[in-house]
Amino acid sequence: MSFAALAGMAAALGLAVALLGLAVRAARQWVGGPAARRPRLPLEVLGRLALGQRQGLAIVRIGERVVVVSVGEGGVHPVAELDPATLAQPDAAPVDGVAEWGSCRLYTT
């Protein structure tokens, strides 16, 4: 191979890599557009309970809402929505694994 042929291949490879870099950069800007700049709701996991190796329940505060969700292999699904006012503080420390929490009874381990 001659030097001119090698230089032509190197230039073509450099152009292909540069075009690929520009495409990746444009795709990142397009995907990370207005949706990525939206303000996010504060999310806090208040408690979790394992029901099996790959299944459980979680109490999650999302903004002003408190939701019980099922967490497992099939994904995360809402189970119930709780009144945040009843979850302010437990009425008493757990006794024998049971705590009164507003109108709810929570069984702890």
MIGUPA-721122 format. One line per field, with one value per atom (N, C-alpha, C, O): x, y, z; residue in one letter; atom name; residue number from 1. Coordinates in nm, 3 decimals. Layout:
REM MIGUPA-721122
X: [X / ...]
Y: [Y / ...]
Z: [Z / ...]
res: [A / ...]
atom: [CA / ...]
n: [NUM / ...]
REM end
This chain:
REM MIGUPA-721122
X: [0.084 / 0.000 / 0.088 / 0.194 / 0.041 / 0.119 / 0.080 / -0.021 / 0.163 / 0.138 / 0.009 / -0.065 / -0.019 / -0.141 / -0.266 / -0.366 / -0.261 / -0.376 / -0.398 / -0.512 / -0.288 / -0.299 / -0.351 / -0.433 / -0.305 / -0.351 / -0.499 / -0.573 / -0.543 / -0.685 / -0.772 / -0.880 / -0.725 / -0.801 / -0.808 / -0.912 / -0.696 / -0.694 / -0.788 / -0.858 / -0.791 / -0.880 / -1.026 / -1.110 / -1.057 / -1.194 / -1.236 / -1.349 / -1.147 / -1.177 / -1.197 / -1.289 / -1.113 / -1.127 / -1.258 / -1.323 / -1.299 / -1.426 / -1.543 / -1.640 / -1.536 / -1.645 / -1.656 / -1.767 / -1.544 / -1.546 / -1.599 / -1.675 / -1.562 / -1.611 / -1.762 / -1.832 / -1.812 / -1.956 / -2.031 / -2.139 / -1.974 / -2.036 / -2.041 / -2.141 / -1.934 / -1.932 / -2.036 / -2.101 / -2.052 / -2.155 / -2.295 / -2.383 / -2.317 / -2.448 / -2.480 / -2.593 / -2.382 / -2.403 / -2.433 / -2.522 / -2.361 / -2.384 / -2.524 / -2.593 / -2.565 / -2.698 / -2.806 / -2.908 / -2.785 / -2.883 / -2.894 / -3.005 / -2.785 / -2.789 / -2.867 / -2.944 / -2.848 / -2.921 / -3.069 / -3.153 / -3.102 / -3.241 / -3.312 / -3.425 / -3.247 / -3.308 / -3.316 / -3.416 / -3.216 / -3.214 / -3.274 / -3.228 / -3.377 / -3.440 / -3.522 / -3.478 / -3.640 / -3.721 / -3.762 / -3.775 / -3.782 / -3.824 / -3.715 / -3.747 / -3.591 / -3.482 / -3.465 / -3.406 / -3.515 / -3.500 / -3.620 / -3.621 / -3.721 / -3.838 / -3.799 / -3.714 / -3.858 / -3.829 / -3.883 / -3.992 / -3.807 / -3.846 / -3.915 / -3.882 / -4.012 / -4.079 / -3.986 / -3.914 / -3.988 / -3.908 / -3.967 / -4.088 / -3.881 / -3.921 / -3.849 / -3.727 / -3.924 / -3.866 / -3.931 / -4.053 / -3.848 / -3.899 / -3.911 / -3.811 / -4.035 / -4.060 / -4.043 / -4.012 / -4.063 / -4.049 / -4.062 / -4.125 / -4.003 / -4.011 / -4.040 / -4.000 / -4.111 / -4.142 / -4.122 / -4.188 / -4.032 / -4.009 / -4.118 / -4.146 / -4.180 / -4.283 / -4.229 / -4.291 / -4.116 / -4.051 / -3.915 / -3.869 / -3.849 / -3.716 / -3.719 / -3.628 / -3.822 / -3.827 / -3.955 / -3.994 / -4.020 / -4.147 / -4.151 / -4.103 / -4.206 / -4.217 / -4.314 / -4.365 / -4.337 / -4.420 / -4.333 / -4.241 / -4.363 / -4.291 / -4.390 / -4.486 / -4.365 / -4.442 / -4.354 / -4.242 / -4.405 / -4.325 / -4.397 / -4.517 / -4.321 / -4.376 / -4.328 / -4.208 / -4.425 / -4.395 / -4.458 / -4.580 / -4.376 / -4.430 / -4.516 / -4.465 / -4.644 / -4.737 / -4.811 / -4.880 / -4.799 / -4.874 / -4.793 / -4.670 / -4.862 / -4.799 / -4.868 / -4.990 / -4.789 / -4.844 / -4.778 / -4.657 / -4.859 / -4.807 / -4.792 / -4.887 / -4.672 / -4.647 / -4.598 / -4.533 / -4.631 / -4.582 / -4.458 / -4.460 / -4.350 / -4.223 / -4.186 / -4.179 / -4.163 / -4.127 / -4.074 / -4.041 / -4.065 / -4.012 / -4.096 / -4.043 / -4.225 / -4.314 / -4.309 / -4.378 / -4.230 / -4.219 / -4.275 / -4.290 / -4.305 / -4.359 / -4.502 / -4.528 / -4.597 / -4.738 / -4.800 / -4.773 / -4.882 / -4.948 / -5.049 / -5.122 / -5.054 / -5.148 / -5.255 / -5.374 / -5.213 / -5.307 / -5.242 / -5.120 / -5.327 / -5.278 / -5.320 / -5.435 / -5.227 / -5.252 / -5.266 / -5.217 / -5.335 / -5.348 / -5.219 / -5.187 / -5.145 / -5.019 / -5.034 / -4.940 / -5.149 / -5.169 / -5.168 / -5.125 / -5.216 / -5.218 / -5.080 / -5.060 / -4.987 / -4.853 / -4.751 / -4.631 / -4.796 / -4.703 / -4.605 / -4.484 / -4.653 / -4.569 / -4.643 / -4.765 / -4.571 / -4.639 / -4.693 / -4.634 / -4.808 / -4.870 / -4.788 / -4.790 / -4.718 / -4.636 / -4.526 / -4.533 / -4.425 / -4.317 / -4.372 / -4.465 / -4.316 / -4.366 / -4.358 / -4.257 / -4.467 / -4.472 / -4.501 / -4.604 / -4.414 / -4.428 / -4.447 / -4.525 / -4.375 / -4.379 / -4.499 / -4.519 / -4.583 / -4.701 / -4.694 / -4.673 / -4.712 / -4.714 / -4.842 / -4.883 / -4.906 / -5.024 / -4.973 / -4.890 / -5.020 / -4.976 / -5.100 / -5.145 / -5.155 / -5.280 / -5.389 / -5.411 / -5.456 / -5.561 / -5.508 / -5.586 / -5.376 / -5.316 / -5.241 / -5.186 / -5.240 / -5.155 / -5.042 / -5.065 / -4.921 / -4.804 / -4.739 / -4.712 / -4.716 / -4.652 / -4.506 / -4.472 / -4.419 / -4.277 / -4.208 / -4.266 / -4.082 / -4.003 / -3.892 / -3.815]
Y: [-0.118 / 0.000 / 0.123 / 0.127 / 0.221 / 0.345 / 0.437 / 0.417 / 0.537 / 0.634 / 0.710 / 0.740 / 0.742 / 0.817 / 0.735 / 0.791 / 0.605 / 0.519 / 0.511 / 0.518 / 0.497 / 0.494 / 0.626 / 0.627 / 0.737 / 0.869 / 0.886 / 0.944 / 0.838 / 0.847 / 0.765 / 0.809 / 0.644 / 0.560 / 0.625 / 0.623 / 0.682 / 0.747 / 0.868 / 0.891 / 0.945 / 1.061 / 1.016 / 1.078 / 0.910 / 0.858 / 0.807 / 0.830 / 0.737 / 0.688 / 0.803 / 0.800 / 0.905 / 1.022 / 1.094 / 1.139 / 1.106 / 1.170 / 1.089 / 1.147 / 0.957 / 0.871 / 0.883 / 0.891 / 0.885 / 0.898 / 1.035 / 1.045 / 1.140 / 1.275 / 1.283 / 1.342 / 1.226 / 1.226 / 1.147 / 1.187 / 1.034 / 0.955 / 1.034 / 1.029 / 1.105 / 1.188 / 1.298 / 1.326 / 1.362 / 1.466 / 1.407 / 1.469 / 1.289 / 1.225 / 1.190 / 1.209 / 1.141 / 1.108 / 1.234 / 1.234 / 1.340 / 1.466 / 1.521 / 1.567 / 1.516 / 1.563 / 1.477 / 1.529 / 1.346 / 1.257 / 1.284 / 1.281 / 1.312 / 1.343 / 1.472 / 1.479 / 1.571 / 1.696 / 1.676 / 1.735 / 1.595 / 1.572 / 1.492 / 1.524 / 1.387 / 1.303 / 1.379 / 1.368 / 1.455 / 1.530 / 1.668 / 1.762 / 1.682 / 1.811 / 1.861 / 1.850 / 1.917 / 1.981 / 1.888 / 1.933 / 1.760 / 1.666 / 1.651 / 1.635 / 1.656 / 1.639 / 1.762 / 1.754 / 1.876 / 2.000 / 2.030 / 2.132 / 1.943 / 1.963 / 1.946 / 1.863 / 2.025 / 2.004 / 1.869 / 1.827 / 1.801 / 1.669 / 1.678 / 1.764 / 1.588 / 1.581 / 1.516 / 1.423 / 1.563 / 1.494 / 1.356 / 1.341 / 1.257 / 1.118 / 1.066 / 1.080 / 1.007 / 0.954 / 0.821 / 0.810 / 0.720 / 0.589 / 0.591 / 0.603 / 0.579 / 0.585 / 0.450 / 0.444 / 0.343 / 0.209 / 0.102 / 0.123 / -0.013 / -0.128 / -0.253 / -0.266 / -0.346 / -0.474 / -0.582 / -0.581 / -0.676 / -0.787 / -0.891 / -0.935 / -0.930 / -1.034 / -1.166 / -1.271 / -1.162 / -1.280 / -1.239 / -1.128 / -1.330 / -1.298 / -1.184 / -1.101 / -1.179 / -1.078 / -0.997 / -0.942 / -0.989 / -0.916 / -0.839 / -0.889 / -0.721 / -0.643 / -0.529 / -0.501 / -0.462 / -0.342 / -0.228 / -0.248 / -0.108 / 0.010 / 0.124 / 0.137 / 0.205 / 0.328 / 0.441 / 0.461 / 0.516 / 0.617 / 0.751 / 0.760 / 0.856 / 0.992 / 1.055 / 1.066 / 1.097 / 1.160 / 1.299 / 1.314 / 1.399 / 1.534 / 1.538 / 1.514 / 1.567 / 1.574 / 1.442 / 1.427 / 1.348 / 1.222 / 1.113 / 1.109 / 1.023 / 0.904 / 0.783 / 0.768 / 0.696 / 0.585 / 0.455 / 0.451 / 0.348 / 0.214 / 0.151 / 0.148 / 0.100 / 0.040 / -0.103 / -0.137 / -0.185 / -0.322 / -0.319 / -0.263 / -0.380 / -0.381 / -0.526 / -0.606 / -0.559 / -0.697 / -0.708 / -0.608 / -0.832 / -0.857 / -0.791 / -0.751 / -0.778 / -0.717 / -0.567 / -0.504 / -0.506 / -0.361 / -0.307 / -0.380 / -0.178 / -0.109 / -0.069 / -0.005 / -0.107 / -0.079 / -0.019 / -0.067 / 0.085 / 0.143 / 0.046 / -0.022 / 0.042 / -0.045 / 0.041 / 0.013 / 0.146 / 0.232 / 0.368 / 0.381 / 0.468 / 0.600 / 0.627 / 0.605 / 0.676 / 0.702 / 0.851 / 0.933 / 0.886 / 1.025 / 1.068 / 1.012 / 1.164 / 1.205 / 1.255 / 1.242 / 1.310 / 1.361 / 1.249 / 1.270 / 1.130 / 1.019 / 0.956 / 0.877 / 0.990 / 0.931 / 1.025 / 1.002 / 1.129 / 1.227 / 1.163 / 1.176 / 1.095 / 1.027 / 0.905 / 0.906 / 0.799 / 0.686 / 0.724 / 0.806 / 0.665 / 0.696 / 0.643 / 0.701 / 0.535 / 0.477 / 0.395 / 0.358 / 0.366 / 0.280 / 0.139 / 0.098 / 0.065 / -0.070 / -0.157 / -0.160 / -0.227 / -0.322 / -0.458 / -0.476 / -0.554 / -0.687 / -0.683 / -0.760 / -0.592 / -0.587 / -0.518 / -0.526 / -0.450 / -0.381 / -0.235 / -0.204 / -0.145 / -0.001 / 0.057 / 0.026 / 0.141 / 0.215 / 0.339 / 0.412 / 0.364 / 0.480 / 0.545 / 0.507 / 0.642 / 0.704 / 0.598 / 0.533 / 0.582 / 0.482 / 0.350 / 0.259 / 0.338 / 0.215 / 0.140 / 0.200 / 0.009 / -0.073 / -0.125 / -0.187 / -0.099 / -0.146 / -0.258 / -0.243 / -0.368 / -0.481 / -0.480 / -0.495 / -0.462 / -0.452 / -0.578 / -0.658 / -0.591 / -0.707 / -0.662 / -0.744]
Z: [0.000 / 0.000 / 0.000 / 0.062 / -0.069 / -0.076 / 0.039 / 0.107 / 0.058 / 0.164 / 0.138 / 0.232 / 0.016 / -0.020 / 0.014 / 0.060 / -0.009 / 0.021 / 0.172 / 0.219 / 0.249 / 0.395 / 0.449 / 0.541 / 0.394 / 0.438 / 0.406 / 0.486 / 0.293 / 0.255 / 0.349 / 0.389 / 0.384 / 0.479 / 0.617 / 0.683 / 0.661 / 0.792 / 0.793 / 0.892 / 0.686 / 0.677 / 0.677 / 0.743 / 0.604 / 0.601 / 0.738 / 0.781 / 0.807 / 0.942 / 1.038 / 1.120 / 1.031 / 1.116 / 1.092 / 1.187 / 0.965 / 0.933 / 0.986 / 1.037 / 0.975 / 1.026 / 1.178 / 1.231 / 1.249 / 1.395 / 1.436 / 1.532 / 1.364 / 1.395 / 1.373 / 1.455 / 1.264 / 1.239 / 1.345 / 1.387 / 1.388 / 1.493 / 1.625 / 1.696 / 1.657 / 1.778 / 1.773 / 1.874 / 1.658 / 1.643 / 1.657 / 1.717 / 1.603 / 1.614 / 1.759 / 1.803 / 1.833 / 1.975 / 2.054 / 2.139 / 2.027 / 2.098 / 2.069 / 2.160 / 1.944 / 1.907 / 1.972 / 2.017 / 1.977 / 2.040 / 2.189 / 2.243 / 2.256 / 2.400 / 2.426 / 2.522 / 2.342 / 2.360 / 2.331 / 2.399 / 2.232 / 2.196 / 2.304 / 2.340 / 2.357 / 2.460 / 2.592 / 2.662 / 2.626 / 2.752 / 2.737 / 2.801 / 2.655 / 2.628 / 2.744 / 2.859 / 2.718 / 2.822 / 2.935 / 3.049 / 2.907 / 3.012 / 3.119 / 3.237 / 3.080 / 3.176 / 3.264 / 3.372 / 3.220 / 3.298 / 3.386 / 3.455 / 3.386 / 3.472 / 3.619 / 3.651 / 3.707 / 3.849 / 3.894 / 3.854 / 3.977 / 4.023 / 4.159 / 4.242 / 4.181 / 4.310 / 4.411 / 4.377 / 4.534 / 4.635 / 4.662 / 4.676 / 4.669 / 4.690 / 4.814 / 4.825 / 4.906 / 5.030 / 5.062 / 5.069 / 5.083 / 5.124 / 5.276 / 5.346 / 5.326 / 5.470 / 5.537 / 5.656 / 5.463 / 5.521 / 5.415 / 5.311 / 5.443 / 5.352 / 5.431 / 5.547 / 5.367 / 5.428 / 5.323 / 5.219 / 5.349 / 5.257 / 5.275 / 5.387 / 5.166 / 5.168 / 5.117 / 5.136 / 5.054 / 4.999 / 4.947 / 4.973 / 4.874 / 4.823 / 4.724 / 4.721 / 4.642 / 4.536 / 4.537 / 4.434 / 4.649 / 4.658 / 4.789 / 4.891 / 4.788 / 4.911 / 4.896 / 4.788 / 5.007 / 5.012 / 5.061 / 5.141 / 5.014 / 5.060 / 5.079 / 5.004 / 5.181 / 5.201 / 5.151 / 5.200 / 5.053 / 4.985 / 4.992 / 4.966 / 5.027 / 5.023 / 4.893 / 4.867 / 4.810 / 4.682 / 4.687 / 4.671 / 4.710 / 4.728 / 4.853 / 4.963 / 4.838 / 4.951 / 4.973 / 5.074 / 4.880 / 4.887 / 4.953 / 4.941 / 5.024 / 5.083 / 5.022 / 5.032 / 4.958 / 4.882 / 4.928 / 4.953 / 4.939 / 4.962 / 4.824 / 4.745 / 4.794 / 4.664 / 4.681 / 4.780 / 4.583 / 4.576 / 4.488 / 4.379 / 4.536 / 4.464 / 4.436 / 4.529 / 4.311 / 4.278 / 4.137 / 4.073 / 4.089 / 3.956 / 3.848 / 3.744 / 3.872 / 3.773 / 3.773 / 3.692 / 3.859 / 3.866 / 3.996 / 4.094 / 3.995 / 4.112 / 4.079 / 3.977 / 4.168 / 4.144 / 4.270 / 4.380 / 4.255 / 4.373 / 4.433 / 4.360 / 4.565 / 4.636 / 4.703 / 4.690 / 4.774 / 4.845 / 4.868 / 4.869 / 4.886 / 4.922 / 5.065 / 5.102 / 5.146 / 5.287 / 5.311 / 5.233 / 5.419 / 5.459 / 5.528 / 5.633 / 5.474 / 5.536 / 5.679 / 5.758 / 5.715 / 5.851 / 5.953 / 6.066 / 5.915 / 6.011 / 6.028 / 6.119 / 5.942 / 5.949 / 6.011 / 5.998 / 6.078 / 6.134 / 6.230 / 6.213 / 6.331 / 6.429 / 6.480 / 6.488 / 6.514 / 6.574 / 6.711 / 6.782 / 6.748 / 6.877 / 6.994 / 7.102 / 6.973 / 7.080 / 7.016 / 6.899 / 7.095 / 7.047 / 7.024 / 7.093 / 6.928 / 6.904 / 7.029 / 7.098 / 7.055 / 7.166 / 7.105 / 7.039 / 7.127 / 7.070 / 6.919 / 6.864 / 6.852 / 6.707 / 6.647 / 6.526 / 6.728 / 6.675 / 6.716 / 6.833 / 6.619 / 6.647 / 6.593 / 6.481 / 6.671 / 6.625 / 6.554 / 6.609 / 6.434 / 6.358 / 6.300 / 6.192 / 6.371 / 6.327 / 6.329 / 6.431 / 6.218 / 6.207 / 6.154 / 6.126 / 6.140 / 6.086 / 6.194 / 6.287 / 6.183 / 6.270 / 6.183 / 6.080 / 6.225 / 6.153 / 6.231 / 6.350 / 6.166 / 6.230 / 6.191 / 6.074 / 6.290 / 6.265 / 6.316 / 6.389 / 6.276 / 6.324 / 6.412 / 6.462]
res: [M / M / M / M / S / S / S / S / F / F / F / F / A / A / A / A / A / A / A / A / L / L / L / L / A / A / A / A / G / G / G / G / M / M / M / M / A / A / A / A / A / A / A / A / A / A / A / A / L / L / L / L / G / G / G / G / L / L / L / L / A / A / A / A / V / V / V / V / A / A / A / A / L / L / L / L / L / L / L / L / G / G / G / G / L / L / L / L / A / A / A / A / V / V / V / V / R / R / R / R / A / A / A / A / A / A / A / A / R / R / R / R / Q / Q / Q / Q / W / W / W / W / V / V / V / V / G / G / G / G / G / G / G / G / P / P / P / P / A / A / A / A / A / A / A / A / R / R / R / R / R / R / R / R / P / P / P / P / R / R / R / R / L / L / L / L / P / P / P / P / L / L / L / L / E / E / E / E / V / V / V / V / L / L / L / L / G / G / G / G / R / R / R / R / L / L / L / L / A / A / A / A / L / L / L / L / G / G / G / G / Q / Q / Q / Q / R / R / R / R / Q / Q / Q / Q / G / G / G / G / L / L / L / L / A / A / A / A / I / I / I / I / V / V / V / V / R / R / R / R / I / I / I / I / G / G / G / G / E / E / E / E / R / R / R / R / V / V / V / V / V / V / V / V / V / V / V / V / V / V / V / V / S / S / S / S / V / V / V / V / G / G / G / G / E / E / E / E / G / G / G / G / G / G / G / G / V / V / V / V / H / H / H / H / P / P / P / P / V / V / V / V / A / A / A / A / E / E / E / E / L / L / L / L / D / D / D / D / P / P / P / P / A / A / A / A / T / T / T / T / L / L / L / L / A / A / A / A / Q / Q / Q / Q / P / P / P / P / D / D / D / D / A / A / A / A / A / A / A / A / P / P / P / P / V / V / V / V / D / D / D / D / G / G / G / G / V / V / V / V / A / A / A / A / E / E / E / E / W / W / W / W / G / G / G / G / S / S / S / S / C / C / C / C / R / R / R / R / L / L / L / L / Y / Y / Y / Y / T / T / T / T / T / T / T / T]
atom: [N / CA / C / O / N / CA / C / O / N / CA / C / O / N / CA / C / O / N / CA / C / O / N / CA / C / O / N / CA / C / O / N / CA / C / O / N / CA / C / O / N / CA / C / O / N / CA / C / O / N / CA / C / O / N / CA / C / O / N / CA / C / O / N / CA / C / O / N / CA / C / O / N / CA / C / O / N / CA / C / O / N / CA / C / O / N / CA / C / O / N / CA / C / O / N / CA / C / O / N / CA / C / O / N / CA / C / O / N / CA / C / O / N / CA / C / O / N / CA / C / O / N / CA / C / O / N / CA / C / O / N / CA / C / O / N / CA / C / O / N / CA / C / O / N / CA / C / O / N / CA / C / O / N / CA / C / O / N / CA / C / O / N / CA / C / O / N / CA / C / O / N / CA / C / O / N / CA / C / O / N / CA / C / O / N / CA / C / O / N / CA / C / O / N / CA / C / O / N / CA / C / O / N / CA / C / O / N / CA / C / O / N / CA / C / O / N / CA / C / O / N / CA / C / O / N / CA / C / O / N / CA / C / O / N / CA / C / O / N / CA / C / O / N / CA / C / O / N / CA / C / O / N / CA / C / O / N / CA / C / O / N / CA / C / O / N / CA / C / O / N / CA / C / O / N / CA / C / O / N / CA / C / O / N / CA / C / O / N / CA / C / O / N / CA / C / O / N / CA / C / O / N / CA / C / O / N / CA / C / O / N / CA / C / O / N / CA / C / O / N / CA / C / O / N / CA / C / O / N / CA / C / O / N / CA / C / O / N / CA / C / O / N / CA / C / O / N / CA / C / O / N / CA / C / O / N / CA / C / O / N / CA / C / O / N / CA / C / O / N / CA / C / O / N / CA / C / O / N / CA / C / O / N / CA / C / O / N / CA / C / O / N / CA / C / O / N / CA / C / O / N / CA / C / O / N / CA / C / O / N / CA / C / O / N / CA / C / O / N / CA / C / O / N / CA / C / O / N / CA / C / O / N / CA / C / O / N / CA / C / O / N / CA / C / O / N / CA / C / O / N / CA / C / O / N / CA / C / O / N / CA / C / O / N / CA / C / O / N / CA / C / O / N / CA / C / O / N / CA / C / O / N / CA / C / O / N / CA / C / O]
n: [1 / 1 / 1 / 1 / 2 / 2 / 2 / 2 / 3 / 3 / 3 / 3 / 4 / 4 / 4 / 4 / 5 / 5 / 5 / 5 / 6 / 6 / 6 / 6 / 7 / 7 / 7 / 7 / 8 / 8 / 8 / 8 / 9 / 9 / 9 / 9 / 10 / 10 / 10 / 10 / 11 / 11 / 11 / 11 / 12 / 12 / 12 / 12 / 13 / 13 / 13 / 13 / 14 / 14 / 14 / 14 / 15 / 15 / 15 / 15 / 16 / 16 / 16 / 16 / 17 / 17 / 17 / 17 / 18 / 18 / 18 / 18 / 19 / 19 / 19 / 19 / 20 / 20 / 20 / 20 / 21 / 21 / 21 / 21 / 22 / 22 / 22 / 22 / 23 / 23 / 23 / 23 / 24 / 24 / 24 / 24 / 25 / 25 / 25 / 25 / 26 / 26 / 26 / 26 / 27 / 27 / 27 / 27 / 28 / 28 / 28 / 28 / 29 / 29 / 29 / 29 / 30 / 30 / 30 / 30 / 31 / 31 / 31 / 31 / 32 / 32 / 32 / 32 / 33 / 33 / 33 / 33 / 34 / 34 / 34 / 34 / 35 / 35 / 35 / 35 / 36 / 36 / 36 / 36 / 37 / 37 / 37 / 37 / 38 / 38 / 38 / 38 / 39 / 39 / 39 / 39 / 40 / 40 / 40 / 40 / 41 / 41 / 41 / 41 / 42 / 42 / 42 / 42 / 43 / 43 / 43 / 43 / 44 / 44 / 44 / 44 / 45 / 45 / 45 / 45 / 46 / 46 / 46 / 46 / 47 / 47 / 47 / 47 / 48 / 48 / 48 / 48 / 49 / 49 / 49 / 49 / 50 / 50 / 50 / 50 / 51 / 51 / 51 / 51 / 52 / 52 / 52 / 52 / 53 / 53 / 53 / 53 / 54 / 54 / 54 / 54 / 55 / 55 / 55 / 55 / 56 / 56 / 56 / 56 / 57 / 57 / 57 / 57 / 58 / 58 / 58 / 58 / 59 / 59 / 59 / 59 / 60 / 60 / 60 / 60 / 61 / 61 / 61 / 61 / 62 / 62 / 62 / 62 / 63 / 63 / 63 / 63 / 64 / 64 / 64 / 64 / 65 / 65 / 65 / 65 / 66 / 66 / 66 / 66 / 67 / 67 / 67 / 67 / 68 / 68 / 68 / 68 / 69 / 69 / 69 / 69 / 70 / 70 / 70 / 70 / 71 / 71 / 71 / 71 / 72 / 72 / 72 / 72 / 73 / 73 / 73 / 73 / 74 / 74 / 74 / 74 / 75 / 75 / 75 / 75 / 76 / 76 / 76 / 76 / 77 / 77 / 77 / 77 / 78 / 78 / 78 / 78 / 79 / 79 / 79 / 79 / 80 / 80 / 80 / 80 / 81 / 81 / 81 / 81 / 82 / 82 / 82 / 82 / 83 / 83 / 83 / 83 / 84 / 84 / 84 / 84 / 85 / 85 / 85 / 85 / 86 / 86 / 86 / 86 / 87 / 87 / 87 / 87 / 88 / 88 / 88 / 88 / 89 / 89 / 89 / 89 / 90 / 90 / 90 / 90 / 91 / 91 / 91 / 91 / 92 / 92 / 92 / 92 / 93 / 93 / 93 / 93 / 94 / 94 / 94 / 94 / 95 / 95 / 95 / 95 / 96 / 96 / 96 / 96 / 97 / 97 / 97 / 97 / 98 / 98 / 98 / 98 / 99 / 99 / 99 / 99 / 100 / 100 / 100 / 100 / 101 / 101 / 101 / 101 / 102 / 102 / 102 / 102 / 103 / 103 / 103 / 103 / 104 / 104 / 104 / 104 / 105 / 105 / 105 / 105 / 106 / 106 / 106 / 106 / 107 / 107 / 107 / 107 / 108 / 108 / 108 / 108 / 109 / 109 / 109 / 109]
REM end
